[in-house]
Amino acid sequence: MSAFLWIAVVSLAAWCWLLLGQGFFWRTDVRLPGRRDPDAWPSVCVVVPARDEAAVLPVGLPSLLTQDYPGRAEVFLVDDGSTDGTGDLARELSRRHGGLPLTVGSPGEPPTGWTGKLWAVRYGIGLARARDPAYLLLTDADIAHAPDSLRELVAAADTGGFDVVSQMARLRVASLWERLVVPAFVYFFAQLYPFRWIGRPGSRTAAAAGGCVLLRADMAEKARIPEAIRHAVIDDVALARAVKRSGGRVWLGLADRVDSVRPYPRLRDLWRMVSRSAYAQLRHSPALLLGTVAGLALVYLVPLAAVAVGAAGGSGAVALVGAAAWAVMAGTYAPMLRYYRQPLWLAPLLPFTAFLYLLMTVDSAVQHYRGRGAAWKGRTYARPDAVADEG
């Protein structure tokens, strides 16, 4: 066999393994587990870190204030240095919609070593602890919750004995680039962190979706959330790992009626979202970067190349093996497209989208080595090695 045929065979073998051996990551039926109403509904404090969120707050915050929750619940919105009137708008929305009590606070600028929204989360949890809640719901300002979202999360956690119940909010898919990139983002995430493995007792796989995380308050203290993960750029995954290291149980699945309303209409918006944390996901390791680039090329690009090379060179075997790998790839992507209510003709375009993600990952590493560090909401943070030096 030619060298390229061998490469195509390896790619097909990789897809057969991914199809059957990676926790059936491609299935989209991992939803909130079976649950029943508790005898007494525990108290919950909702913590919403918000930095310059005036554009999305009129959708996200009212959905929290009007939660149909039978127990005691309260919302704490942390205005993290906003310049667009986020805090004032939150108070106005509370006056207009009523519902759950709202407290708006501001933590001031974060000290060195705190990344992303974690300083705001710390402040919000500090305010919430004065109410001695049983649960904390950590959610983002752009997340719109169905009226029964909180009670369903609490019932699932109470019934299953979970310390974390997290739902991957359905992201907005409206523009052409969102259609191409967003479903693949969740697909790749599930491939890295198969949802079935996360909830399995004894499994070391840990992840959460930062837009919707219900966390037991006593576990937050035991796992030192968020102090223990203050350096984390990918804070949701770090939170889940900290909980599992502390002996807790974590569940993550796809949401039915928890939606993100944040728009990413242009490619550069999506590019910024992915490249902000892609190299951090690889622990800033050049070896892992090279392995990831090679892996993405082998798994996602080789099948398409094999079809083209086989057709051009008259090698039916190469084209056939490449087409088989491409078909398995598209077949595993189809359920995610259905979940996002997108046409199935987008499935064969996954190699193109994967190539975009490859470029985003490389760009994330380039930005890191240019000394720009991680960025979030207009803040740029020191590189991890610089933070360590200062510490």
Residue pairs with C-beta under 8 A, 6 or more apart in sequence:
1 9
1 317
2 315
2 318
4 306
4 309
4 318
5 306
5 315
5 317
5 318
5 321
7 298
7 302
7 306
8 302
8 303
8 306
8 310
8 318
8 321
8 322
8 325
9 321
10 298
11 298
11 299
11 302
11 303
11 306
11 321
11 322
11 325
12 303
12 321
12 322
12 324
12 325
12 328
14 298
14 299
14 325
15 299
15 303
15 325
15 328
15 329
15 332
16 328
18 25
18 26
18 191
18 299
18 332
19 26
19 328
19 331
19 332
22 191
22 194
23 194
23 195
23 196
23 197
23 205
24 194
24 196
25 190
25 191
25 194
25 195
25 196
26 187
26 190
26 191
26 332
26 333
26 335
26 336
27 335
28 254
28 335
28 336
28 338
28 339
30 195
30 196
30 199
30 252
30 253
30 254
31 253
31 254
31 255
31 256
32 152
32 153
32 156
32 165
32 167
32 253
32 256
33 156
33 159
33 160
33 199
33 251
33 253
34 159
34 160
35 152
35 155
35 156
35 158
35 159
35 160
36 155
36 159
37 151
37 155
38 154
38 155
38 158
38 159
40 71
41 69
41 70
41 71
41 72
41 151
41 154
42 71
42 133
42 134
42 135
42 154
42 158
43 71
43 72
43 73
43 131
43 132
43 133
43 134
43 135
44 69
44 71
44 72
44 73
44 74
44 133
44 134
44 135
44 136
44 137
44 150
44 154
44 214
45 73
45 74
45 75
45 76
45 127
45 128
45 131
45 133
45 135
45 136
45 137
45 217
46 64
46 73
46 74
46 75
46 76
46 100
46 136
46 137
46 139
46 150
47 76
47 78
47 121
47 124
47 125
47 128
47 136
47 137
47 138
47 139
48 60
48 61
48 64
48 75
48 76
48 77
48 78
48 124
48 139
48 140
48 141
49 78
49 80
49 117
49 120
49 121
49 124
49 140
49 141
50 57
50 77
50 78
50 79
50 80
50 82
50 86
50 90
50 120
50 140
50 141
51 79
51 80
51 81
51 82
51 86
51 117
51 120
51 377
51 378
52 82
52 83
52 84
52 86
52 377
52 378
53 60
53 82
53 84
53 86
53 141
53 142
54 82
54 84
54 85
54 86
54 89
55 84
56 141
56 142
56 261
56 262
57 86
57 89
57 90
57 93
57 141
58 89
58 93
59 142
59 144
59 261
60 140
60 141
60 142
60 143
60 144
60 261
61 75
61 77
61 90
61 93
61 94
61 102
61 141
62 93
62 97
62 99
63 143
63 144
63 145
63 146
63 147
63 149
64 75
64 100
64 139
64 145
65 75
65 93
65 94
65 97
65 98
65 99
65 100
65 102
66 97
66 98
66 99
66 100
66 147
67 73
67 99
67 100
67 145
67 147
67 148
67 149
67 150
67 151
68 147
68 148
68 151
69 100
69 150
69 151
69 154
70 151
71 154
73 100
73 150
74 100
74 101
74 102
74 103
74 128
74 131
74 133
75 100
75 101
75 102
75 103
76 102
76 103
76 104
76 105
76 124
76 127
76 128
77 87
77 90
77 102
77 103
77 104
77 105
77 124
77 141
78 104
78 105
78 106
78 107
78 120
78 121
78 123
78 124
78 127
79 86
79 87
79 90
79 104
79 105
79 106
80 106
80 107
80 117
80 119
80 120
80 377
81 106
81 108
81 109
86 141
87 104
87 106
90 102
90 104
91 102
91 104
94 102
103 127
105 123
105 124
105 127
106 123
107 119
107 120
107 122
107 123
110 118
110 119
111 119
112 382
112 387
112 390
113 230
113 231
113 387
113 390
113 391
114 122
114 230
114 231
115 230
115 231
115 232
115 233
115 235
115 374
115 376
115 381
116 232
116 233
116 235
116 374
116 376
116 381
117 235
117 376
117 377
118 226
118 229
118 230
118 232
118 235
119 230
121 138
121 226
121 235
122 226
122 227
122 230
125 136
125 220
125 225
125 226
128 136
128 217
129 217
132 217
133 217
134 216
134 217
135 154
135 157
135 214
135 215
135 216
135 217
136 214
136 215
136 216
136 217
136 220
137 150
137 153
137 212
137 213
137 214
137 215
138 210
138 213
138 214
138 215
139 145
139 211
139 212
139 213
140 210
140 211
140 260
142 211
142 260
142 261
142 262
143 169
143 211
143 212
143 258
143 259
143 260
143 261
144 258
144 259
144 260
144 261
145 212
145 257
145 258
146 256
146 257
146 258
149 212
149 257
149 258
153 165
153 167
153 212
153 214
154 214
156 162
156 165
156 251
157 163
157 164
157 165
157 214
157 216
157 251
160 249
160 251
161 249
162 199
162 249
162 250
162 251
163 215
163 216
163 219
163 243
163 248
163 249
163 250
164 208
164 213
164 214
164 215
164 216
164 219
164 239
164 240
164 243
164 248
164 249
164 250
164 251
164 252
165 213
165 214
165 251
166 208
166 209
166 212
166 213
166 214
166 236
166 240
166 250
166 251
166 252
166 253
167 209
167 212
167 252
167 253
167 254
167 255
167 258
168 186
168 189
168 209
168 211
168 212
168 252
168 253
168 254
168 255
169 209
169 211
169 212
169 255
169 258
169 259
169 260
170 254
170 255
170 258
170 259
170 260
170 339
170 340
171 178
171 182
171 185
171 186
171 259
171 260
171 262
172 178
172 182
172 259
172 260
172 261
172 262
172 263
172 264
173 179
173 182
173 183
173 340
173 341
173 342
174 263
174 265
175 263
175 264
175 265
175 266
177 264
177 265
177 266
177 267
177 269
177 270
178 263
178 264
178 265
178 270
179 342
179 346
180 346
180 349
180 352
180 353
180 356
181 264
181 267
181 270
181 274
181 353
181 356
182 264
182 270
182 340
183 333
183 336
183 337
183 339
183 340
183 342
183 346
184 333
184 336
184 350
184 353
184 354
184 357
185 274
186 254
186 336
186 340
187 333
187 336
188 357
189 207
190 336
192 207
192 281
193 205
193 206
193 207
193 237
193 252
194 205
195 252
195 253
195 254
197 203
197 205
198 205
198 206
198 207
198 240
198 250
198 251
198 252
199 249
199 250
199 251
199 252
199 253
201 249
204 244
206 237
206 240
206 241
206 243
206 244
206 250
207 236
207 237
207 240
207 250
207 252
208 236
208 237
208 239
208 240
208 250
208 252
209 236
209 252
210 235
210 236
210 239
211 258
211 260
212 255
212 258
213 236
213 239
215 225
215 239
215 243
216 248
219 225
219 243
219 246
219 248
222 246
222 247
222 248
223 242
223 243
223 245
223 246
223 248
224 242
225 239
225 242
225 243
226 235
226 239
228 242
229 235
229 238
229 239
229 242
231 384
231 387
232 238
232 239
233 276
233 277
233 280
233 374
233 376
233 381
234 277
234 280
234 281
240 250
240 252
243 250
244 250
254 339
263 269
264 270
264 273
267 356
271 356
271 360
271 363
274 357
274 360
274 361
274 364
275 360
275 361
275 363
275 364
275 367
276 364
276 374
276 375
276 376
277 364
277 374
278 357
278 360
278 361
278 364
278 365
279 289
279 361
279 364
279 365
279 367
279 368
280 364
280 374
282 288
282 289
282 292
282 361
282 365
284 365
284 368
284 383
284 384
286 365
289 361
289 362
289 365
292 361
293 358
293 361
293 362
296 354
296 355
296 357
296 358
296 361
297 358
299 329
299 354
300 329
300 350
300 351
300 354
300 355
301 351
301 354
301 355
302 322
302 325
303 322
303 323
303 325
303 326
303 329
303 351
304 322
304 326
304 351
305 322
306 318
306 319
306 321
306 322
306 323
306 325
307 319
307 322
307 323
307 326
308 322
309 315
309 318
309 319
309 322
310 316
310 317
310 318
310 319
310 320
310 321
310 322
311 319
326 348
326 351
329 350
329 351
330 347
330 348
330 350
331 347
333 347
333 350
334 344
334 347
337 343
337 344
337 346
337 347
338 344
368 383
371 383
372 380
373 380
373 381
373 382
373 383
373 386
374 380
374 381
375 381
381 387
382 390
